[in-house]
Amino acid sequence: MEKFFKNIVAGFHANRRLIFILILAFSILRFFWLNYINWENGTISNGQHGIKIWLDSGRYTYGAEKILLGMDLEGREKQFLGYILFLTFFKLFNIPLEYFVAFQMIIALLASFVIYRLVLQATKSKFGALFSAALFLNNPFIVQWHQYILTESLYTSFLVFCFWKFYKLYKNFSFKNIAISLLFVLITLSVRPNGWILIPIFVWIVIDRYFKKNSLVILSLIFLLFVMMAALIPGLKSQIQITTPVENLQNGVTVWDHPELYINMPQEPDLDIKDWTSGIKYIVKHPLASLKLGLIRVGYSLIHIRPYHSIKYQIRVLFWIIPAYVLFIVGFLFDRKNQIYKIGIMIIVFHLLIIFLTYAEHDSRFDIYILPVFYILSGVGLVETYRKLYYRLFKKYEMKIS
């Protein structure tokens, strides 16, 4: 076994430049190929040619038209102001929406480069960085969203940018990095309201780097303060209430719009379903039932599989997800003190908390946002796994990974 592994390692190092170029070329070509076939016939999405219009697309295009006409945005339109403004810019100069799709693809390519740089900074491994970037570029369940007039593509890319800036801020604490990180947070939360959860993370990083102790206590207090603000500030409170969290809680909603997957929950007829803070009282009164519901929601979101999916589809999904989760766990066990895990895990947990308290989507698109974060951390895990194996099997050799 040692000899076999040694030969593989020796061959890898002897041809690593060529291997790197081949993997890079394949990843980029496959990214464009996936987008091409999706544009031509919607192979990896809705089976339709060209731009993909679905569900909330009209909200964003109509919102852009309203801004150009000098009209005010209403209701949930305000929650997606950033995305609507991006569309408004294209409409202002009469740029066809086809170019907006190209814009989302370009931003995704930039995000893949950021993933590469981020993992490279954390591990000093070009192959670990390329592994993470390639997973992001080549996952059809991520790529499919680049051609939709929906927030998924841009939000996912900007979440990667925020992760990068958070890590840079943690490593190099300065006013400049604070300002840049905050700017990316504001842009991201304007694209999609899920981005609000980045604020407690940003504040924690600033305070933790300043005081350098009691980080968990600080994070808990920040999150508690954030919840209080959400309950007391009318604008935030009304935006949260739009998602009807209390009603979903009592109805046992697990996957949105799939009643066959709902579970039975204790009923409280006197509960004020128009005030989301009533849900806190419900959870306190029925902790086990609420915990069960939340965990089922998170499970459905993380695994991406539903009972109505075909076996072929389930295998494809697991291929893109389970290895990344395993490498993430292994990497964490090997290198849990790395700051990149602190930040990445917070981004993952806070996004899953939203699903825990609301519902999972039937297409798992809520998990698409954090899948690149898993890919980043799985790249770190791959490098750490390789290094541990290398060290244990070849202690007498100098370990060089690049």
C-alpha positions as CSV (number, residue, x, y, z in Angstrom):
1,M,0.0,0.0,0.0
2,E,2.8,2.4,0.9
3,K,4.6,1.6,-2.3
4,F,1.4,2.1,-4.4
5,F,0.7,5.5,-2.7
6,K,4.4,6.5,-3.1
7,N,4.3,5.9,-6.8
8,I,1.1,7.9,-7.2
9,V,2.6,10.8,-5.2
10,A,5.9,10.6,-7.2
11,G,4.0,10.6,-10.5
12,F,1.8,13.5,-9.4
13,H,4.7,15.7,-8.4
14,A,6.7,14.8,-11.6
15,N,3.7,16.0,-13.7
16,R,1.9,18.4,-11.5
17,R,2.2,21.4,-13.8
18,L,0.7,19.5,-16.7
19,I,-2.0,18.0,-14.5
20,F,-2.9,21.4,-13.1
21,I,-3.2,22.9,-16.6
22,L,-5.4,20.0,-17.8
23,I,-7.7,20.2,-14.8
24,L,-8.0,24.0,-15.2
25,A,-8.7,23.8,-18.9
26,F,-11.3,21.0,-18.4
27,S,-13.1,22.9,-15.6
28,I,-13.4,26.2,-17.6
29,L,-14.5,24.4,-20.8
30,R,-17.0,22.3,-18.9
31,F,-18.4,25.5,-17.3
32,F,-19.0,27.0,-20.7
33,W,-20.3,23.7,-22.1
34,L,-22.9,23.4,-19.3
35,N,-24.0,27.0,-19.9
36,Y,-24.2,26.3,-23.7
37,I,-26.4,23.2,-23.4
38,N,-28.5,24.9,-20.8
39,W,-29.0,27.9,-23.1
40,E,-29.8,25.8,-26.1
41,N,-32.4,23.5,-24.6
42,G,-32.4,23.9,-20.8
43,T,-30.8,20.5,-20.3
44,I,-29.8,21.1,-16.7
45,S,-32.7,23.3,-15.7
46,N,-36.3,23.8,-17.1
47,G,-35.9,22.3,-20.6
48,Q,-36.4,25.7,-22.3
49,H,-34.2,27.6,-24.7
50,G,-32.6,30.9,-23.7
51,I,-33.2,33.1,-20.6
52,K,-35.0,31.3,-17.8
53,I,-38.0,33.1,-16.4
54,W,-39.6,31.5,-13.3
55,L,-41.5,32.2,-10.1
56,D,-40.3,35.6,-8.9
57,S,-38.6,36.8,-12.1
58,G,-41.5,39.2,-12.8
59,R,-41.0,40.8,-9.4
60,Y,-37.5,41.9,-10.4
61,T,-38.1,42.9,-14.0
62,Y,-41.3,44.8,-13.1
63,G,-39.4,46.4,-10.1
64,A,-36.8,47.7,-12.5
65,E,-39.4,49.1,-14.8
66,K,-41.1,50.9,-11.8
67,I,-37.8,52.5,-10.9
68,L,-37.3,53.8,-14.4
69,L,-40.9,55.2,-14.3
70,G,-40.2,56.9,-11.0
71,M,-42.6,54.7,-9.1
72,D,-41.9,53.3,-5.6
73,L,-41.1,49.7,-4.9
74,E,-43.7,47.9,-2.8
75,G,-43.8,44.9,-0.5
76,R,-41.1,42.2,-1.1
77,E,-39.7,44.2,-4.0
78,K,-37.8,46.3,-1.4
79,Q,-36.1,43.2,0.0
80,F,-34.3,42.7,-3.4
81,L,-33.4,46.3,-4.2
82,G,-29.8,45.5,-5.1
83,Y,-30.8,42.9,-7.7
84,I,-33.5,45.1,-9.1
85,L,-31.0,48.0,-9.4
86,F,-28.6,45.7,-11.4
87,L,-31.5,45.0,-13.8
88,T,-32.4,48.6,-13.9
89,F,-29.0,49.6,-15.1
90,F,-29.3,47.2,-18.1
91,K,-32.8,48.4,-18.8
92,L,-31.7,52.0,-18.6
93,F,-29.3,51.6,-21.5
94,N,-31.6,49.2,-23.4
95,I,-29.2,46.3,-22.9
96,P,-31.0,43.0,-23.7
97,L,-31.5,40.6,-20.8
98,E,-29.3,38.1,-22.7
99,Y,-26.3,40.3,-21.6
100,F,-27.6,40.2,-18.0
101,V,-27.3,36.4,-18.1
102,A,-23.7,36.9,-19.4
103,F,-23.1,39.3,-16.6
104,Q,-24.1,36.7,-14.0
105,M,-21.8,34.2,-15.7
106,I,-18.9,36.6,-15.5
107,I,-19.5,37.3,-11.8
108,A,-19.6,33.5,-11.2
109,L,-16.3,33.2,-13.0
110,L,-14.9,35.9,-10.8
111,A,-16.3,34.1,-7.8
112,S,-14.5,30.9,-8.9
113,F,-11.2,32.9,-9.0
114,V,-11.9,34.2,-5.5
115,I,-12.5,30.7,-4.3
116,Y,-9.1,29.7,-5.8
117,R,-7.4,32.6,-4.1
118,L,-9.1,32.0,-0.8
119,V,-8.2,28.3,-0.6
120,L,-4.7,29.1,-1.8
121,Q,-4.2,31.6,1.0
122,A,-5.5,29.2,3.6
123,T,-3.6,26.1,2.5
124,K,-0.7,27.3,0.2
125,S,-1.9,24.5,-2.2
126,K,-2.7,25.3,-5.8
127,F,-4.3,21.9,-6.3
128,G,-6.5,22.3,-3.3
129,A,-7.6,25.7,-4.5
130,L,-8.2,24.4,-8.0
131,F,-10.3,21.5,-6.6
132,S,-12.6,23.9,-4.8
133,A,-12.9,26.3,-7.8
134,A,-13.6,23.4,-10.1
135,L,-16.4,22.0,-7.9
136,F,-18.1,25.4,-8.0
137,L,-17.7,25.9,-11.8
138,N,-18.7,22.4,-12.8
139,N,-21.7,21.7,-10.5
140,P,-24.7,21.7,-12.8
141,F,-27.0,22.4,-9.8
142,I,-25.2,25.7,-9.3
143,V,-24.5,26.5,-13.0
144,Q,-28.2,26.2,-13.9
145,W,-29.1,29.4,-11.9
146,H,-26.8,31.7,-14.0
147,Q,-29.4,31.9,-16.8
148,Y,-32.4,32.6,-14.5
149,I,-33.6,36.2,-13.8
150,L,-33.5,35.3,-10.2
151,T,-31.3,36.3,-7.3
152,E,-29.7,32.9,-6.8
153,S,-26.6,33.3,-9.1
154,L,-25.6,36.8,-8.0
155,Y,-26.3,36.1,-4.3
156,T,-24.2,33.0,-4.3
157,S,-21.3,34.7,-6.0
158,F,-21.4,37.7,-3.7
159,L,-21.6,35.4,-0.7
160,V,-18.2,34.0,-1.9
161,F,-16.9,37.6,-2.1
162,C,-18.0,38.2,1.5
163,F,-16.3,35.1,2.7
164,W,-13.1,36.1,1.0
165,K,-13.2,39.6,2.5
166,F,-14.1,38.3,6.0
167,Y,-11.1,36.0,5.8
168,K,-8.9,38.8,4.6
169,L,-10.2,41.1,7.4
170,Y,-9.5,38.4,10.0
171,K,-5.9,37.9,8.8
172,N,-5.2,41.6,8.3
173,F,-7.3,43.7,10.6
174,S,-7.4,47.3,9.2
175,F,-9.8,50.1,8.7
176,K,-9.5,49.6,4.9
177,N,-10.5,45.9,5.1
178,I,-13.3,46.8,7.5
179,A,-14.7,49.3,5.1
180,I,-14.4,46.9,2.1
181,S,-15.9,44.0,4.0
182,L,-18.9,46.1,5.1
183,L,-19.4,47.3,1.5
184,F,-19.6,43.7,0.2
185,V,-22.0,42.8,3.0
186,L,-24.3,45.7,2.1
187,I,-24.3,44.8,-1.6
188,T,-25.0,41.1,-0.8
189,L,-27.9,41.8,1.6
190,S,-29.4,44.1,-1.0
191,V,-29.4,41.3,-3.6
192,R,-31.2,39.0,-1.3
193,P,-32.5,39.5,2.3
194,N,-30.7,36.3,3.5
195,G,-27.7,38.5,3.5
196,W,-28.8,40.1,6.8
197,I,-27.2,37.2,8.7
198,L,-23.8,38.4,7.4
199,I,-24.0,41.5,9.7
200,P,-23.6,39.6,13.0
201,I,-20.7,37.7,11.5
202,F,-19.1,40.9,10.3
203,V,-19.5,42.5,13.7
204,W,-18.2,39.4,15.5
205,I,-15.0,39.4,13.4
206,V,-14.4,43.1,14.1
207,I,-15.0,42.7,17.9
208,D,-13.1,39.4,18.1
209,R,-10.1,40.7,16.3
210,Y,-10.1,43.8,18.6
211,F,-10.6,42.1,21.9
212,K,-9.1,38.7,20.9
213,K,-11.0,36.6,23.5
214,N,-14.5,35.4,24.6
215,S,-15.4,35.1,20.9
216,L,-18.3,32.7,21.5
217,V,-19.8,34.9,24.2
218,I,-19.4,37.9,21.9
219,L,-21.1,36.1,19.0
220,S,-24.0,35.0,21.1
221,L,-24.6,38.6,22.4
222,I,-24.4,40.0,18.9
223,F,-26.8,37.4,17.6
224,L,-29.2,38.1,20.5
225,L,-29.0,41.9,19.8
226,F,-29.6,41.2,16.1
227,V,-32.8,39.2,17.0
228,M,-34.0,42.0,19.2
229,M,-33.4,44.6,16.4
230,A,-35.4,42.3,14.0
231,A,-38.2,42.2,16.5
232,L,-38.3,45.9,17.3
233,I,-37.5,47.7,14.1
234,P,-40.7,47.9,12.1
235,G,-39.1,47.6,8.7
236,L,-37.1,44.4,9.6
237,K,-40.1,43.0,11.5
238,S,-42.5,43.4,8.5
239,Q,-39.9,41.9,6.1
240,I,-39.6,38.8,8.2
241,Q,-43.3,38.5,8.7
242,I,-43.8,38.3,4.9
243,T,-42.5,34.8,5.0
244,T,-45.3,33.8,7.4
245,P,-42.9,31.9,9.8
246,V,-45.4,31.3,12.6
247,E,-48.0,29.9,10.2
248,N,-45.4,27.6,8.7
249,L,-44.4,26.5,12.1
250,Q,-47.9,25.4,13.2
251,N,-48.6,23.8,9.8
252,G,-45.4,21.7,10.0
253,V,-44.1,23.1,6.7
254,T,-40.9,21.2,5.8
255,V,-40.5,21.7,2.0
256,W,-42.4,24.6,0.6
257,D,-45.6,23.8,-1.4
258,H,-45.3,20.0,-0.8
259,P,-48.0,19.3,1.8
260,E,-47.3,15.5,1.5
261,L,-44.0,16.2,3.3
262,Y,-45.4,18.4,6.1
263,I,-45.4,16.9,9.6
264,N,-48.1,17.2,12.4
265,M,-47.4,19.9,14.9
266,P,-49.1,20.9,18.2
267,Q,-51.8,23.6,17.6
268,E,-52.1,26.8,19.5
269,P,-55.4,28.5,18.3
270,D,-54.7,31.7,20.3
271,L,-51.2,32.2,18.7
272,D,-50.8,35.5,16.8
273,I,-49.7,34.3,13.4
274,K,-49.3,38.0,12.2
275,D,-46.4,38.6,14.6
276,W,-43.4,36.4,14.0
277,T,-42.1,36.9,17.5
278,S,-45.1,34.7,18.6
279,G,-43.1,31.8,17.1
280,I,-40.5,32.2,20.0
281,K,-43.3,31.5,22.5
282,Y,-44.4,28.5,20.5
283,I,-40.9,27.1,20.3
284,V,-40.4,27.6,24.1
285,K,-43.7,25.8,24.7
286,H,-43.0,23.0,22.2
287,P,-39.2,22.6,22.0
288,L,-39.0,19.0,20.9
289,A,-41.6,19.3,18.1
290,S,-40.0,22.5,16.9
291,L,-36.5,21.0,17.0
292,K,-37.7,18.0,15.0
293,L,-39.4,20.3,12.4
294,G,-36.3,22.5,12.0
295,L,-33.9,19.5,11.7
296,I,-36.1,18.0,9.0
297,R,-36.1,21.2,7.0
298,V,-32.3,21.5,7.3
299,G,-31.9,17.8,6.3
300,Y,-34.0,18.2,3.2
301,S,-32.0,21.3,2.2
302,L,-28.6,19.8,2.8
303,I,-29.2,16.5,1.0
304,H,-31.1,18.0,-1.9
305,I,-33.1,14.8,-2.3
306,R,-36.9,14.5,-2.2
307,P,-39.0,11.3,-2.2
308,Y,-40.3,12.1,-5.7
309,H,-36.8,12.4,-7.3
310,S,-35.6,9.6,-9.6
311,I,-32.7,7.3,-8.6
312,K,-30.6,8.7,-11.4
313,Y,-31.2,12.2,-10.1
314,Q,-30.4,11.2,-6.6
315,I,-27.1,9.7,-7.6
316,R,-26.1,12.8,-9.5
317,V,-27.0,15.0,-6.5
318,L,-25.0,12.8,-4.1
319,F,-22.0,12.8,-6.4
320,W,-21.8,16.6,-6.1
321,I,-22.6,16.9,-2.4
322,I,-21.6,13.9,-0.2
323,P,-17.8,14.0,-1.0
324,A,-17.7,17.7,-0.3
325,Y,-19.4,17.2,3.1
326,V,-17.0,14.3,4.0
327,L,-13.9,16.3,3.1
328,F,-15.3,19.3,5.0
329,I,-15.7,17.1,8.1
330,V,-12.3,15.5,7.7
331,G,-10.6,18.8,7.2
332,F,-12.2,20.3,10.2
333,L,-11.0,17.4,12.4
334,F,-7.5,17.8,11.1
335,D,-7.3,21.6,11.0
336,R,-10.1,23.0,13.1
337,K,-8.0,25.9,14.4
338,N,-7.7,27.4,10.9
339,Q,-9.6,30.7,10.9
340,I,-11.2,29.9,7.6
341,Y,-13.3,27.2,9.3
342,K,-14.5,29.7,12.0
343,I,-15.8,32.0,9.3
344,G,-17.1,29.4,6.9
345,I,-19.0,27.4,9.5
346,M,-20.7,30.6,10.8
347,I,-21.8,31.5,7.3
348,I,-23.1,27.9,6.9
349,V,-24.8,27.7,10.3
350,F,-26.5,31.1,10.0
351,H,-27.9,30.3,6.6
352,L,-29.1,26.9,7.8
353,L,-30.7,28.7,10.8
354,I,-32.9,30.6,8.3
355,I,-34.1,27.3,6.8
356,F,-34.5,25.9,10.3
357,L,-36.9,28.7,11.2
358,T,-38.8,28.9,7.8
359,Y,-38.7,26.0,5.3
360,A,-36.7,24.2,2.7
361,E,-37.3,24.8,-1.0
362,H,-38.4,22.0,-3.2
363,D,-35.4,22.5,-5.5
364,S,-32.9,23.0,-2.7
365,R,-31.9,26.4,-4.0
366,F,-31.5,27.8,-0.5
367,D,-28.6,25.4,0.0
368,I,-27.0,26.5,-3.3
369,Y,-25.9,29.7,-1.5
370,I,-23.7,27.9,1.0
371,L,-22.6,25.0,-1.2
372,P,-19.6,27.0,-2.4
373,V,-18.6,27.6,1.2
374,F,-18.6,23.8,1.7
375,Y,-16.5,23.5,-1.4
376,I,-14.0,26.0,-0.1
377,L,-13.7,24.1,3.2
378,S,-13.6,20.8,1.4
379,G,-10.6,22.0,-0.6
380,V,-8.9,22.8,2.7
381,G,-10.0,19.3,3.9
382,L,-8.5,17.6,0.8
383,V,-5.2,19.3,1.3
384,E,-5.1,18.5,5.0
385,T,-6.0,14.8,4.3
386,Y,-3.3,14.5,1.7
387,R,-0.7,16.1,4.0
388,K,-1.6,13.8,7.0
389,L,-1.4,10.7,4.8
390,Y,1.9,11.9,3.2
391,Y,3.4,12.7,6.6
392,R,2.4,9.4,8.2
393,L,3.5,7.2,5.3
394,F,6.7,9.1,4.3
395,K,8.0,10.8,7.5
396,K,11.5,10.7,6.2
397,Y,10.6,12.7,3.1
398,E,10.1,16.5,3.2
399,M,6.5,17.3,2.6
400,K,6.0,19.6,-0.3
401,I,2.5,20.4,-1.6
402,S,2.0,23.2,-4.1
